[in-house]
Amino acid sequence: MSVWNQLSPDMIARCLLKAGTITSDLPPEHLQHLQHREAGVLLPLVRAQQAWHILMIRRTASEHDYHSGQVAFPGGKKEPSDTSITATALRETYEEIGLPPQEVSILGQLPSHYSISAYRITPTIGVAAWPYDLVLAPDEVARAFTIPLAWLAQPEHYELRHRTLPSGHTVPVAYFNTYDNELLWGATAKMVLSFIQVLKDNCPLLSNEH
């Protein structure tokens, strides 16, 4: 069994107490000049066949959606009625894939990610009941699927490619290899890598995984 699959929920929660630094799709000097809207996403961990997986979605193709057709976490912008950014993530998760908040055990959060679409995205980490009969909102979600955490943690399965912004600045963009015919890249890929790095840095069980 991969050492990644030996992590317990309690171990992961303790590692998240020492979470790292913010991540961004933009150069650091751009962040202080932008007005970012708040958004919350759920990074749902599920246990299947004695292994940790991350539950992901592919957004429905739409000409009106900046993130149309992309692999993502369930989530969205914070509404005034949301009591916290975790509440935002849980509400959006229920609306998008039919997984109710009571079926998610919250472990902690990652530092925020600043997206190129002017959102400050805070990922909440939770263990979701699995298997679960998900109900996808067809206008928002085309597919839900899982990717093994141990696979995502292997350096040979991802790379950084450089992208030139309209401003002329060049920034690194994370791309994973295709898995189950799905391409994980961009902001969601960076948040996955942030989660993996936090675990590597803070979980003694992963001390040899650097």
Secondary structure in CASP SS format (residue, H / E / C, confidence):
PFRMAT SS
TARGET T0000
AUTHOR 0000-0000-0000
METHOD secondary structure of the structure
MODEL  1
M C 1.00
S C 1.00
V H 1.00
W H 1.00
N H 1.00
Q H 1.00
L C 1.00
S C 1.00
P H 1.00
D H 1.00
M H 1.00
I H 1.00
A H 1.00
R H 1.00
C H 1.00
L H 1.00
L C 1.00
K C 1.00
A C 1.00
G C 1.00
T C 1.00
I C 1.00
T E 1.00
S E 1.00
D C 1.00
L C 1.00
P C 1.00
P H 1.00
E H 1.00
H H 1.00
L H 1.00
Q C 1.00
H C 1.00
L C 1.00
Q C 1.00
H C 1.00
R E 1.00
E E 1.00
A E 1.00
G E 1.00
V E 1.00
L E 1.00
L E 1.00
P E 1.00
L E 1.00
V E 1.00
R E 1.00
A E 1.00
Q C 1.00
Q C 1.00
A E 1.00
W E 1.00
H E 1.00
I E 1.00
L E 1.00
M E 1.00
I E 1.00
R E 1.00
R E 1.00
T C 1.00
A C 1.00
S C 1.00
E C 1.00
H C 1.00
D C 1.00
Y C 1.00
H C 1.00
S C 1.00
G C 1.00
Q C 1.00
V E 1.00
A E 1.00
F C 1.00
P C 1.00
G E 1.00
G E 1.00
K E 1.00
K C 1.00
E C 1.00
P C 1.00
S C 1.00
D C 1.00
T C 1.00
S C 1.00
I H 1.00
T H 1.00
A H 1.00
T H 1.00
A H 1.00
L H 1.00
R H 1.00
E H 1.00
T H 1.00
Y H 1.00
E H 1.00
E H 1.00
I H 1.00
G C 1.00
L C 1.00
P C 1.00
P H 1.00
Q H 1.00
E H 1.00
V E 1.00
S E 1.00
I E 1.00
L E 1.00
G E 1.00
Q E 1.00
L C 1.00
P C 1.00
S C 1.00
H E 1.00
Y E 1.00
S C 1.00
I C 1.00
S C 1.00
A C 1.00
Y E 1.00
R E 1.00
I E 1.00
T E 1.00
P E 1.00
T E 1.00
I E 1.00
G E 1.00
V E 1.00
A E 1.00
A C 1.00
W C 1.00
P C 1.00
Y C 1.00
D C 1.00
L C 1.00
V C 1.00
L C 1.00
A C 1.00
P C 1.00
D C 1.00
E C 1.00
V E 1.00
A E 1.00
R E 1.00
A E 1.00
F E 1.00
T E 1.00
I E 1.00
P E 1.00
L H 1.00
A H 1.00
W H 1.00
L H 1.00
A C 1.00
Q C 1.00
P H 1.00
E H 1.00
H H 1.00
Y E 1.00
E E 1.00
L E 1.00
R E 1.00
H E 1.00
R E 1.00
T E 1.00
L C 1.00
P C 1.00
S C 1.00
G C 1.00
H C 1.00
T E 1.00
V E 1.00
P E 1.00
V E 1.00
A E 1.00
Y E 1.00
F E 1.00
N C 1.00
T C 1.00
Y E 1.00
D C 1.00
N C 1.00
E E 1.00
L C 1.00
L C 1.00
W E 1.00
G H 1.00
A H 1.00
T H 1.00
A H 1.00
K H 1.00
M H 1.00
V H 1.00
L H 1.00
S H 1.00
F H 1.00
I H 1.00
Q H 1.00
V H 1.00
L H 1.00
K H 1.00
D H 1.00
N H 1.00
C C 1.00
P H 1.00
L H 1.00
L H 1.00
S C 1.00
N C 1.00
E C 1.00
H C 1.00
END
